[in-house]
């Protein structure tokens, strides 16, 4: 039997930055996708998706030439076959988990990483292939294969695990102090609009940067200063100025958070303040936070949460709150009183 366990992820700083080549800070938490597989005598992968009450059969003889949109099982197989994988043993596979679907905790990327780790295990290569390579293949299978607008944060974080700062241009990661205090995840019950939000944010942010570079081709986003926002604002069309602001300021919030998290004892209050500043930009400039969720987070902060933010691309889904033991229960209740359908503590995993 092959058993695989893969965590969910939370982006703490740098949302809507990775597709611009800017860094992010994200971490994996103790919610998981579980995969169990037993060899069979068929030339098929027979998958039981227990939580979805669905079944799927994939022939090992599938030429993988006509992969339907979002069929990550086959996109992974196509990519790994190009890498020389010989997929010639069928398996009966059960997949289950406790990561909420379409809620911002990256259940789809966790599934993709789990599927890759399973196929790697079938080749006896689990010890040979790096976590970085697993993340890269996951990014190729989920984003590049289907020409989707996302970045690489989800796949790289989930594959490498822990709390990490990711240079999204090189893919290189820096391990950070995993002490963010106590974390609560609140499920809003508001459905996400992932691709719509991502596409708009990516296009508008890139257009804002391009407007500056058209006049100043020497401008390098990764070398920008906060003062560059005002310096170049008149070059950016009015309808894109919020995205110009979010690009510059979120980048520097992420850098400040990295600096704090590299300290032996990070200041949780500072990290909470940075999270709140990040959320303010997400809701006011990128406009990815529904009003119901803003009310939930406002209530959580009023009850003592140090920091709160929406998780994932936005438009709905989950929120995270940094809390102390003293206010944990009050913050949970504040989320619930404003309509959250579930609230629970999570821990960073490594």
Secondary structure as the mmCIF struct_conf table of DSSP 4:
data_model
#
loop_
_struct_conf.conf_type_id
_struct_conf.id
_struct_conf.beg_label_comp_id
_struct_conf.beg_label_asym_id
_struct_conf.beg_label_seq_id
_struct_conf.end_label_comp_id
_struct_conf.end_label_asym_id
_struct_conf.end_label_seq_id
STRN STRN1 UNK A 2 UNK A 13
TURN_TY1_P TURN_TY1_P1 UNK A 15 UNK A 17
HELX_RH_3T_P HELX_RH_3T_P1 UNK A 18 UNK A 20
TURN_TY1_P TURN_TY1_P2 UNK A 21 UNK A 21
STRN STRN2 UNK A 24 UNK A 39
BEND BEND1 UNK A 41 UNK A 43
STRN STRN3 UNK A 44 UNK A 49
TURN_TY1_P TURN_TY1_P3 UNK A 50 UNK A 53
STRN STRN4 UNK A 54 UNK A 59
TURN_TY1_P TURN_TY1_P4 UNK A 60 UNK A 61
BEND BEND2 UNK A 65 UNK A 66
HELX_LH_PP_P HELX_LH_PP_P1 UNK A 67 UNK A 68
TURN_TY1_P TURN_TY1_P5 UNK A 69 UNK A 70
HELX_RH_AL_P HELX_RH_AL_P1 UNK A 72 UNK A 82
TURN_TY1_P TURN_TY1_P6 UNK A 83 UNK A 84
STRN STRN5 UNK A 91 UNK A 97
BEND BEND3 UNK A 99 UNK A 99
HELX_LH_PP_P HELX_LH_PP_P2 UNK A 100 UNK A 100
TURN_TY1_P TURN_TY1_P7 UNK A 101 UNK A 102
BEND BEND4 UNK A 103 UNK A 105
HELX_RH_AL_P HELX_RH_AL_P2 UNK A 107 UNK A 122
TURN_TY1_P TURN_TY1_P8 UNK A 123 UNK A 124
TURN_TY1_P TURN_TY1_P9 UNK A 126 UNK A 128
BEND BEND5 UNK A 129 UNK A 129
HELX_RH_AL_P HELX_RH_AL_P3 UNK A 131 UNK A 139
HELX_RH_PI_P HELX_RH_PI_P1 UNK A 140 UNK A 144
TURN_TY1_P TURN_TY1_P10 UNK A 145 UNK A 147
BEND BEND6 UNK A 149 UNK A 149
BEND BEND7 UNK A 152 UNK A 152
HELX_RH_AL_P HELX_RH_AL_P4 UNK A 153 UNK A 160
BEND BEND8 UNK A 162 UNK A 162
STRN STRN6 UNK A 163 UNK A 166
TURN_TY1_P TURN_TY1_P11 UNK A 168 UNK A 170
STRN STRN7 UNK A 173 UNK A 175
STRN STRN8 UNK A 182 UNK A 187
HELX_LH_PP_P HELX_LH_PP_P3 UNK A 190 UNK A 192
HELX_RH_AL_P HELX_RH_AL_P5 UNK A 194 UNK A 215
TURN_TY1_P TURN_TY1_P12 UNK A 217 UNK A 218
HELX_RH_3T_P HELX_RH_3T_P2 UNK A 221 UNK A 223
TURN_TY1_P TURN_TY1_P13 UNK A 226 UNK A 226
HELX_RH_AL_P HELX_RH_AL_P6 UNK A 227 UNK A 232
HELX_RH_3T_P HELX_RH_3T_P3 UNK A 233 UNK A 235
BEND BEND9 UNK A 236 UNK A 236
HELX_RH_3T_P HELX_RH_3T_P4 UNK A 238 UNK A 240
HELX_RH_AL_P HELX_RH_AL_P7 UNK A 241 UNK A 261
TURN_TY1_P TURN_TY1_P14 UNK A 262 UNK A 262
BEND BEND10 UNK A 263 UNK A 265
HELX_RH_AL_P HELX_RH_AL_P8 UNK A 268 UNK A 281
HELX_RH_PI_P HELX_RH_PI_P2 UNK A 282 UNK A 286
BEND BEND11 UNK A 289 UNK A 289
HELX_RH_AL_P HELX_RH_AL_P9 UNK A 291 UNK A 302
TURN_TY1_P TURN_TY1_P15 UNK A 303 UNK A 304
BEND BEND12 UNK A 306 UNK A 306
STRN STRN9 UNK A 307 UNK A 310
BEND BEND13 UNK A 312 UNK A 313
BEND BEND14 UNK A 315 UNK A 317
STRN STRN10 UNK A 318 UNK A 323
HELX_RH_3T_P HELX_RH_3T_P5 UNK A 325 UNK A 327
HELX_RH_AL_P HELX_RH_AL_P10 UNK A 328 UNK A 337
TURN_TY1_P TURN_TY1_P16 UNK A 338 UNK A 339
BEND BEND15 UNK A 341 UNK A 341
STRN STRN11 UNK A 342 UNK A 346
STRN STRN12 UNK A 348 UNK A 348
#
